[in-house]
Amino acid sequence: MMRNLAASLIEHEVIKTTVEKGKELRRFVEPLITRAKVDTLHNRRQIISQLNSKSATSKLFSNLGPRFNETKGGYLRVIKAGFREGDKADMCYVELTIRDLEQESKVDDAIVDENLVMPEDEVPETKTEEKTETAPEEVKAAKKVAKKTAKKTTEKKETAAKTEAKATTPKRPVKKKKAEKQEEKKSWWSRFFK
């Protein structure tokens, strides 16, 4: 299990797991990163024997070893992330402390794609700054317009979802509801004695 978690952590640089597994994973992976700082045949063979993954080992020596060459420990970070839905297990994110800039930009782009509508408190400042340098009053006006458009789009989506939900729910006749209430009022013993 630790081999699979370590290989996926090395390949993706962030994984979500339980807190207990994350803390144990830190004890398993940090010596591997320390060993990957020095690229020798012996170190490669030792890591391949512990990981059983050649792709993770090659990334460890080509990317992670040189990246953490200046640091002397503490390569992983465990961030608690609440509780799992089904069994209420304590969940966490395990990530490398120094992450790849290209991978971070991919993750940021994915987050932006998921959240197409910006929340009310966040305003796209980069777009207003890129146009030209404007007076503070014009910037405030642009922010207000952006907030209004974001509110309108969220309201339109909410109303569309409500109308779809109303259209898909079937209406029950009133007589069935009364019959169900009468069945509930009967005692538990009435099922056995007819």
C-alpha positions in Angstrom: 0.0 0.0 0.0 2.8 2.4 0.9 4.5 1.7 -2.5 1.4 2.6 -4.4 0.8 5.7 -2.4 4.4 6.8 -2.7 4.4 6.2 -6.5 1.2 8.2 -7.0 2.5 11.0 -4.8 5.7 11.2 -6.8 3.9 11.2 -10.1 1.1 13.6 -9.2 2.8 15.6 -6.4 -0.5 15.8 -4.4 -2.7 13.0 -3.2 -5.7 12.8 -0.9 -5.8 10.1 1.7 -6.5 9.5 5.4 -4.4 11.3 8.0 -2.9 8.0 9.4 -1.8 6.9 6.0 -0.5 10.4 5.2 1.7 10.5 8.3 3.0 7.0 7.6 3.6 7.9 4.0 5.8 10.8 5.1 8.0 8.4 6.9 8.2 6.2 3.8 8.9 8.9 1.1 11.2 11.4 2.8 14.2 9.0 3.0 13.6 8.2 -0.7 13.8 11.9 -1.7 16.9 12.2 0.5 18.5 9.3 -1.3 17.4 10.7 -4.7 19.6 13.8 -4.2 22.7 11.8 -5.1 22.2 10.1 -8.5 24.2 6.8 -8.3 23.5 3.3 -9.5 23.3 2.0 -6.0 20.7 4.6 -4.9 18.6 3.9 -8.0 18.6 0.2 -7.3 17.7 0.8 -3.7 14.7 3.1 -4.6 13.5 0.8 -7.4 13.5 -2.1 -4.9 11.4 0.0 -2.4 9.0 1.5 -4.9 8.6 -1.2 -7.7 8.0 1.6 -10.2 10.6 2.6 -12.8 8.6 5.7 -13.9 8.3 7.0 -10.3 12.0 6.3 -9.7 13.1 8.2 -12.9 10.9 11.2 -11.9 12.4 11.1 -8.5 15.9 11.3 -9.7 15.3 13.6 -12.7 12.9 16.2 -11.1 12.5 15.8 -7.3 16.1 15.1 -6.3 17.5 18.3 -7.9 14.5 20.3 -6.8 15.1 19.4 -3.1 18.9 19.5 -3.3 19.1 22.6 -1.1 16.6 21.5 1.6 17.6 19.2 4.4 14.3 17.6 5.3 10.6 18.3 5.5 9.8 17.5 1.9 6.1 16.6 2.5 3.2 18.6 3.9 0.1 17.0 5.4 -3.0 19.3 5.2 -6.1 18.1 6.9 -9.2 18.2 4.7 -12.2 17.3 6.9 -14.0 14.0 7.1 -14.9 11.4 4.5 -18.6 11.1 3.7 -19.2 7.4 4.3 -17.2 6.4 7.4 -16.2 9.8 8.7 -12.5 9.0 8.4 -10.2 12.0 8.9 -8.9 13.0 5.4 -5.9 15.0 4.4 -3.9 16.1 1.4 -0.3 15.0 1.2 1.8 17.3 -1.1 5.4 18.2 -1.8 6.5 21.4 -0.1 8.3 22.6 -3.3 6.0 21.9 -6.2 6.6 22.2 -9.9 5.5 25.5 -11.3 4.1 24.0 -14.5 2.0 21.5 -12.5 0.7 24.3 -10.3 -0.5 26.3 -13.3 -2.3 23.3 -14.7 -4.1 22.8 -11.3 -5.0 26.5 -11.2 -6.3 26.3 -14.7 -8.4 23.3 -13.8 -9.8 25.1 -10.8 -10.7 28.2 -12.9 -12.4 26.0 -15.5 -14.5 24.3 -12.8 -15.5 27.7 -11.3 -16.6 29.6 -14.4 -18.7 32.0 -12.4 -16.6 34.0 -9.9 -18.0 34.5 -6.4 -19.3 38.0 -5.5 -16.3 38.9 -3.3 -13.7 38.1 -6.0 -13.4 40.5 -8.8 -11.2 40.0 -11.9 -8.6 42.6 -11.3 -6.2 41.4 -13.9 -8.5 42.2 -16.8 -9.1 45.8 -15.7 -5.4 46.4 -15.1 -4.3 45.0 -18.5 -6.5 47.4 -20.5 -4.9 50.7 -19.4 -4.1 52.5 -16.2 -7.4 54.2 -15.2 -8.6 56.4 -12.5 -9.7 54.7 -9.2 -13.3 55.7 -9.8 -13.4 54.0 -13.2 -11.8 50.8 -11.6 -14.5 50.8 -8.9 -17.2 51.2 -11.6 -15.8 48.3 -13.5 -15.7 46.1 -10.4 -19.4 46.9 -9.7 -20.3 46.0 -13.3 -18.4 42.7 -12.9 -20.2 41.9 -9.7 -23.6 42.6 -11.2 -23.0 40.4 -14.2 -21.8 37.6 -12.0 -24.9 37.9 -9.8 -27.2 37.8 -12.9 -25.5 34.7 -14.4 -25.8 32.8 -11.1 -29.4 33.9 -10.7 -30.2 32.7 -14.2 -28.6 29.3 -13.6 -30.5 28.9 -10.3 -33.9 29.7 -11.8 -33.2 27.4 -14.7 -32.3 24.6 -12.3 -35.4 25.2 -10.3 -37.7 25.1 -13.3 -36.1 21.9 -14.5 -36.6 20.3 -11.1 -40.2 21.3 -11.0 -40.8 19.9 -14.5 -39.2 16.5 -13.7 -41.0 15.9 -10.4 -44.3 14.0 -10.8 -47.4 15.2 -9.0 -49.2 12.8 -6.7 -52.9 12.8 -6.3 -54.2 14.0 -3.0 -56.1 10.8 -2.3 -52.8 8.8 -2.1 -51.4 11.1 0.5 -54.5 10.7 2.7 -54.3 6.9 2.4 -50.7 6.9 3.4 -51.5 9.0 6.5 -54.2 6.5 7.5 -51.7 3.6 7.2 -49.3 5.4 9.4 -51.9 5.9 12.1 -52.6 2.2 12.3 -50.8 0.5 15.1 -47.9 -1.8 14.6 -49.8 -4.8 15.8 -52.6 -4.3 13.2 -50.3 -5.8 10.5 -50.4 -9.2 12.2 -54.1 -9.4 13.1 -56.4 -9.1 10.2 
